């Protein structure tokens, strides 16, 4: 469901908040990794020719996001104020946050595509999204 996908985007946002070059080089790198992971996921979904293709894309995406969540914990230790960056990122990170926030529109466009929507009602696909949601619940993002 679209709400599940955008929910992942929203849940993962705090992860993305802690990434950088220069003073924030590690944060910028992290944001780039998150965007790359999202783009690979969306590309896999767009190319899907079956429900099984969607299931595989969701599973891989969920696993990668959980690993990024693990990275976010270390970044949160280094940047304890990063939980406020979604509203006011440091000037050096504004462009990176803008790129990250632009991903939401990409998710919406992919999942409203009729070719993709027909797979979203498949029980295997729904289970894959539910399983990913559980992984996300168990992940510790910036804690």
Secondary structure by P-SEA (a helix, b strand, c coil): caaaaaaaaaaacccccccccccaaaaaaaaaaaaaaaaaaaaaaaacccaaaaaaaaaaaaaaaaaaaaaaaaaaaacccccccccccccccaaaaaaaaaaaaaaaaaaacaaaaaacccaaaaaaaaaaaaaaaaccccc
